[in-house]
Amino acid sequence: MWNYPVNEDLFEKFSKYSKITGVIFILLGVIGIIYPVFMTLATVTFVSWLMIFGGFVAGYFTYLSDKSNYLGWLKSFILVSIGLMMIFYPMTGVGTVGLLLSIYFFMDAFASFSLAMNMRPMNGWIWWMVNAFFSLLIGILFIVGWPFSSMYLIGLLIGFSLFFDGFSLLITGSIFKRMTK
């Protein structure tokens, strides 16, 4: 499958950490499925703070590199402003994050399809294909239901996505552990 030598310790480490990450993803997924509004608000808050942090970092690097670069300052201002807007007006943030997540789910589906096709001769590739179909379905549901049900849809769909990603990681970790024995 690979055209270059692979370190066998990499499989063992991946097996261990994929199981830990898989369990964490499954737990977060269950929380998102049971409490979708909480997961929606947590997601919007997380994205908001990432944007604020990114804005400050962009401003810092603009200050260090070229203080007269107005586009760098504009980027920093826009990131901080949108992040603050999403914190103070969370419903606007929910709509924005809804559109961003629809793009994410389509990209996740594409990546999972690609991974499944690359793993195809190995056992377990079908689980990545199932993950890809679920991500594609979630992306379609996002586009069809947006923006009316975004408050519940974001948390619920992120919960399902995390659950199936965690399950896929557990399966892949188990397969890689058997390969190293």
C-alpha positions as CSV (number, residue, x, y, z in Angstrom):
1,M,0.0,0.0,0.0
2,W,2.8,2.4,0.8
3,N,5.7,3.0,-1.5
4,Y,8.2,3.9,1.3
5,P,9.3,2.0,4.4
6,V,7.1,2.5,7.4
7,N,8.3,2.4,11.0
8,E,6.5,-0.4,12.8
9,D,6.5,1.6,16.0
10,L,4.2,4.1,14.2
11,F,1.5,1.4,13.9
12,E,1.8,0.6,17.6
13,K,1.6,4.3,18.7
14,F,-1.3,4.9,16.3
15,S,-3.1,1.9,17.7
16,K,-2.8,3.1,21.3
17,Y,-3.6,6.8,20.7
18,S,-6.4,6.1,18.2
19,K,-8.2,4.0,20.8
20,I,-7.9,6.8,23.4
21,T,-9.0,9.4,20.9
22,G,-11.8,7.2,19.6
23,V,-13.2,6.8,23.1
24,I,-13.1,10.5,23.7
25,F,-14.7,11.2,20.4
26,I,-17.5,8.7,21.2
27,L,-18.1,10.3,24.6
28,L,-18.3,13.8,23.1
29,G,-20.5,12.5,20.3
30,V,-23.0,11.0,22.8
31,I,-23.0,14.3,24.7
32,G,-23.8,16.1,21.4
33,I,-26.6,13.7,20.6
34,I,-28.2,14.0,24.0
35,Y,-27.7,17.7,24.5
36,P,-27.6,19.2,21.0
37,V,-28.2,22.8,22.1
38,F,-25.3,22.6,24.5
39,M,-23.0,21.2,21.8
40,T,-24.2,23.9,19.4
41,L,-23.4,26.7,21.8
42,A,-20.1,25.1,22.8
43,T,-19.1,24.8,19.1
44,V,-20.0,28.5,18.4
45,T,-18.1,29.6,21.5
46,F,-15.1,27.6,20.6
47,V,-15.0,28.9,17.0
48,S,-15.5,32.5,18.3
49,W,-12.6,32.2,20.7
50,L,-10.4,30.7,17.9
51,M,-11.2,33.7,15.7
52,I,-10.4,36.2,18.5
53,F,-7.1,34.4,19.2
54,G,-6.3,34.3,15.5
55,G,-7.1,38.0,15.2
56,F,-4.7,38.9,18.0
57,V,-2.0,36.6,16.6
58,A,-2.4,38.2,13.2
59,G,-2.2,41.7,14.7
60,Y,0.9,40.7,16.7
61,F,2.7,39.4,13.6
62,T,1.5,42.5,11.6
63,Y,3.0,44.6,14.3
64,L,6.3,42.7,14.2
65,S,6.6,42.5,10.5
66,D,5.2,45.7,9.0
67,K,3.3,48.2,11.2
68,S,2.1,50.1,8.1
69,N,0.5,47.1,6.5
70,Y,-3.2,48.1,6.7
71,L,-4.4,44.8,5.2
72,G,-2.8,42.9,8.1
73,W,-4.5,45.2,10.6
74,L,-7.8,44.9,8.7
75,K,-7.5,41.1,8.8
76,S,-6.9,41.2,12.6
77,F,-9.8,43.7,13.1
78,I,-12.2,41.5,11.1
79,L,-11.3,38.3,12.9
80,V,-11.6,39.9,16.4
81,S,-14.8,41.7,15.4
82,I,-16.5,38.6,14.0
83,G,-15.4,36.5,17.0
84,L,-16.8,39.1,19.4
85,M,-20.0,39.4,17.4
86,M,-20.5,35.6,17.6
87,I,-20.0,35.7,21.3
88,F,-22.4,38.6,22.0
89,Y,-24.9,37.5,19.3
90,P,-24.8,33.7,19.4
91,M,-27.7,33.1,16.9
92,T,-25.8,34.9,14.2
93,G,-22.8,32.7,15.1
94,V,-25.0,29.6,14.9
95,G,-26.0,30.5,11.3
96,T,-22.4,31.2,10.3
97,V,-21.1,28.1,11.9
98,G,-23.9,26.1,10.2
99,L,-22.6,27.1,6.8
100,L,-19.0,26.5,7.8
101,L,-19.9,23.0,9.1
102,S,-21.8,22.1,5.9
103,I,-18.5,22.7,4.1
104,Y,-16.6,20.7,6.7
105,F,-18.9,17.7,6.4
106,F,-18.6,17.6,2.6
107,M,-14.8,17.8,3.0
108,D,-14.8,15.1,5.7
109,A,-16.8,12.9,3.4
110,F,-14.3,13.4,0.6
111,A,-11.4,12.6,2.9
112,S,-13.1,9.5,4.3
113,F,-13.9,8.2,0.8
114,S,-10.3,8.8,-0.2
115,L,-9.0,7.0,2.9
116,A,-11.3,4.1,2.4
117,M,-10.2,3.7,-1.2
118,N,-6.5,3.8,-0.1
119,M,-7.1,1.2,2.6
120,R,-9.4,-1.0,0.4
121,P,-7.4,-4.2,0.4
122,M,-7.1,-4.1,4.2
123,N,-9.7,-5.1,6.7
124,G,-11.7,-2.2,8.1
125,W,-11.8,0.0,5.0
126,I,-15.6,-0.4,4.9
127,W,-15.9,1.5,8.2
128,W,-14.2,4.5,6.7
129,M,-16.7,4.2,3.8
130,V,-19.6,4.1,6.2
131,N,-18.1,7.2,7.9
132,A,-17.9,8.9,4.6
133,F,-21.5,8.2,3.7
134,F,-22.6,9.6,7.1
135,S,-20.6,12.7,6.7
136,L,-22.1,13.2,3.2
137,L,-25.6,12.7,4.6
138,I,-24.9,15.2,7.4
139,G,-23.6,17.8,4.9
140,I,-26.8,17.4,2.8
141,L,-29.0,17.7,5.9
142,F,-27.2,20.9,6.8
143,I,-27.8,22.5,3.5
144,V,-31.5,21.4,3.3
145,G,-32.4,22.4,7.0
146,W,-30.3,25.6,7.3
147,P,-30.9,28.1,9.0
148,F,-34.2,27.2,10.7
149,S,-33.0,24.3,12.7
150,S,-29.4,25.2,13.2
151,M,-29.7,25.5,16.9
152,Y,-30.3,21.8,17.3
153,L,-28.8,20.6,14.0
154,I,-25.3,21.8,14.7
155,G,-24.9,20.0,18.0
156,L,-26.8,16.9,16.9
157,L,-24.8,16.5,13.7
158,I,-21.5,17.2,15.3
159,G,-22.4,14.6,17.9
160,F,-23.1,12.0,15.3
161,S,-20.0,12.9,13.4
162,L,-17.8,12.6,16.5
163,F,-19.4,9.3,17.4
164,F,-18.7,7.7,14.0
165,D,-15.2,9.2,13.8
166,G,-14.5,7.7,17.2
167,F,-15.9,4.4,16.2
168,S,-13.8,4.4,13.0
169,L,-10.7,5.2,15.0
170,L,-11.4,2.4,17.4
171,I,-11.8,-0.1,14.6
172,T,-8.7,1.1,12.7
173,G,-6.6,1.1,16.0
174,S,-7.6,-2.5,16.6
175,I,-6.7,-3.5,13.1
176,F,-3.3,-1.8,13.3
177,K,-2.6,-3.5,16.6
178,R,-3.3,-6.9,15.1
179,M,-1.0,-6.0,12.2
180,T,1.9,-5.4,14.5
181,K,1.6,-8.7,16.2
